[in-house]
Amino acid sequence: MKKILFALPLLFLLTACPVGLDYSPGATGTEVVNDNLSGTWVLDESHDDHEVRKVKFTKIDKYSYAVEVLEQGEMYALETNHLIMYQTKIDGLNVMYLKPEGENKYYLYQFEMKGNKQLSIGDISLLDGGVDAVKSTQNLRDQIQASKNKEAFLALEKSLFNKK
């Protein structure tokens, strides 16, 4: 039984499918977003198994971006290509969270700017209780903080995007 319980989170990590959450990891619309995200970003690799291959960020105000998915990968599962992006920082980890148009869920990613022309984006795994344990924004933040230094979290693949 323990082997099955261990395999379920591992299966989630390997499939890398983000799950929409009812809670955001930050105070939506109150934290300043990174100015350098504006523009069109293209995946550095030619793999079809990524969720997004080309995306455009347009700043709405100092707290949010409009995001348009210009080219989907095979793993793209949302019903819309239009999202709103917010960001927060959790114990040094940059987190972007996206809310799709017409949906009341949040999708989380870790990100890092590499200069002004490269953007690294990776999934966020909740390794301390999982999605079912998320009952509030603070609880989600606590789970991310508890997970972010674990070996499985650090081993998550990150995608590199170049600004065009």
C-alpha positions, 0 to 999 in steps of 0.5 A, a space after each residue: 500500500 505504501 508503494 502505491 501511495 508513493 507512486 501517485 505523487 511520482 506519477 503526477 510529477 512525471 506527467 507534469 499536468 498542472 491542476 487548477 486550484 481554488 485558492 491563489 498563492 498570493 493576495 491577487 491584484 496587490 503584488 507588483 509584477 515583474 516589468 520584464 515579462 512584457 512581450 512575446 516568449 518562445 519555447 527554446 526547445 522544439 518539443 510538442 509535449 510542453 503545454 505552451 510553445 509561444 506566449 504573449 504577456 501584455 501588462 494591464 497594470 502594475 499588479 497583473 498581465 494579460 496572457 495570450 497563448 499564441 501556440 499550444 503544445 500537446 499538453 495544453 488542456 485549458 479551454 481558453 488561450 486568454 488568462 490573467 497573470 499575477 505573481 507572488 514571492 514565497 521564501 525567495 521563490 518567484 511564483 506566477 499564478 494564472 487565472 484562465 478567462 471564464 474559469 475560477 481556478 488558479 494555475 501555479 508555476 515557478 519562474 526565474 528571469 535570466 537577464 531580460 531575454 530569457 525566462 525559465 518556467 517550471 511546475 510547482 508540486 505540493 509535496 506536503 499534503 498535495 492539492 486536496 490539503 489546500 484549504 486557504 491561501 495561507 495553507 497553499 503558501 505553507 505547502 509551497 514553502 515546505 515543498 520547495 527545498 525537497 529533492 523532488 521539487 528541485 528536480 522538476 523540469 523547467 522550460 526555457 523561453 526566449 523573448 522575441 
